[in-house]
Amino acid sequence: MSRNTTSAARKKDTRDKIELGGLIVKAGLRFEKRALLLGALIELRQRLKSEDGERARLTGIGAEAFGNESE
């Protein structure tokens, strides 16, 4: 049974990574260097910890982008 659990966990992990890669593409960052993307994400993590309104502001921008998927 643990083998099935491990397989399911790996499939979920793979699916999560594919979806996260899709976000990079959707944001128009497909051709940016990986080091730049990682640096941006690390800085974002720091900003989310220190700036109270940043999470809400960025969530609004993302929600609008998802709402405009047909464009």
C-alpha positions as CSV (number, residue, x, y, z in Angstrom):
1,M,0.0,0.0,0.0
2,S,2.8,2.4,0.7
3,R,4.1,2.0,-2.8
4,N,0.7,3.4,-4.1
5,T,0.8,6.2,-1.7
6,T,4.3,7.1,-2.8
7,S,3.3,7.0,-6.5
8,A,0.3,9.2,-5.8
9,A,2.4,11.7,-4.0
10,R,4.9,11.8,-6.8
11,K,2.2,12.3,-9.4
12,K,0.7,15.2,-7.3
13,D,4.2,16.7,-7.0
14,T,4.8,16.5,-10.7
15,R,1.4,18.0,-11.5
16,D,2.1,20.9,-9.1
17,K,5.4,21.6,-10.8
18,I,3.8,21.6,-14.2
19,E,1.2,24.0,-13.1
20,L,3.9,26.3,-11.6
21,G,5.8,26.2,-14.8
22,G,2.6,27.2,-16.6
23,L,2.4,30.3,-14.4
24,I,5.9,31.4,-15.5
25,V,4.7,31.0,-19.1
26,K,1.4,32.9,-18.5
27,A,3.4,35.7,-16.9
28,G,5.4,36.1,-20.1
29,L,8.6,35.0,-18.4
30,R,9.3,31.8,-20.4
31,F,12.6,33.0,-21.9
32,E,14.0,34.7,-18.8
33,K,17.1,33.1,-17.2
34,R,16.4,30.7,-14.3
35,A,18.6,32.6,-12.0
36,L,16.6,35.8,-12.6
37,L,13.3,33.9,-11.9
38,L,14.6,32.4,-8.7
39,G,16.0,35.7,-7.5
40,A,12.6,37.4,-8.2
41,L,10.8,34.7,-6.3
42,I,13.1,34.9,-3.3
43,E,12.7,38.6,-3.2
44,L,8.9,38.2,-3.5
45,R,9.0,35.8,-0.5
46,Q,10.8,38.5,1.5
47,R,8.4,41.2,0.5
48,L,5.4,39.1,1.4
49,K,6.8,38.7,4.9
50,S,7.6,42.4,5.4
51,E,4.9,44.3,3.5
52,D,1.3,43.8,4.8
53,G,-0.6,44.9,1.7
54,E,1.6,43.3,-0.9
55,R,-0.1,39.9,-0.8
56,A,-3.5,41.5,-1.5
57,R,-2.2,43.8,-4.2
58,L,-0.5,41.0,-6.1
59,T,-3.4,38.6,-5.6
60,G,-5.6,41.2,-7.3
61,I,-3.2,41.5,-10.3
62,G,-3.1,37.7,-10.6
63,A,-6.9,37.3,-10.3
64,E,-7.3,39.9,-13.1
65,A,-4.8,38.0,-15.3
66,F,-6.7,34.7,-14.8
67,G,-10.0,36.5,-15.6
68,N,-8.5,37.7,-18.9
69,E,-7.4,34.2,-20.1
70,S,-9.5,34.3,-23.2
71,E,-7.5,37.3,-24.5
